[in-house]
Amino acid sequence: MIKKQIPNLFTLLNLFFGCIAIVYITMPGIMITVGTDGENLIEIPQQIYRASLCLALAAVVDYFDGFLARLLDSSSEMGKQLDSLADLVSFGVAPSLIAYQFLRLSLAQDIDGLSASWLQLLPVFILPCAAAYRLARFNISAPSTTGFTGVPVPAVGLLFASFPVIYWYSPMDQAMVTGLLLNKWFWYVSVLGASYLMVSTLPMMAFKFNQVSFKKLLPLLILVAIGLVSAICFGWIAVPIVFIAYVVLSLSLKYWYL
């Protein structure tokens, strides 16, 4: 009986890290001060990058709960539902709040930005709605060992979790990175694009192999190579690069790995 609960404990740990991430995202808020020249100085506290670490830990334990369930032969309907509830918080709600904070900062850069309507912030919550739909569809779908239908929710969660660390720790031209992440259209496009990819029926690679062969491993090896080269050249920007490569490879090689 205890053995069957071990994967569920890892699932709850996923939820635990997701909740801590939300605390780091929401507690600091955005600080607004007035400079000596009378202009508004706006900055987003660096504590939000700690949410990225929490979401990375959530992703690690999210992987191991499934791994342990298979290893201990303790898969259950309850575990499946619990996993989706945890994923919704960690990789749906928390990433949308990261987008919310950055979008607030982006809107504040505009003329009269501090008085911008709160309605302009609402699109970020399309993300957790799309994540909930994707997870519910996954729960009622027949299990597949060849691929996913739509981009997995944890992949989108990690994509958005990378943005705070990119904002502060990118080795590239900081002005260029900051300019992009403080552009409201970047966030609108990112949220809508990621939401579409989750709810779509596009075939995505799952990297679950019934048998190991070079043909099956090739897409994974390509992604690992892209990730390593990107990390060396661009630091944390490797995360969105790998995400985009994953989507492109999935669509390009959809008949290759089936």
Protein Blocks (a to p, Z undefined) as FASTA:
>chain_A
ZZmmmmmmmmmmmmmmmmmmmmmmmmnopaddddfkopacddddfklmmmmmmmmmmmmm
mmmmmmmmmmnopacfklmmmmmmmmmmmmmmmmmmmmmmmmmmmmmmpghklmgcfklm
mmmmmmmmmmmmmmmmmmmpccdfkbcedjafklmmmmmmmmmmmmmmccbdfklmmmmm
mcfklmmmmmmmmmmmmmmccdcdehiafbdcfklmmmmmmmmmmmmmmmmmnommlmmm
mmmmmmmmmmmmmmmmZZ
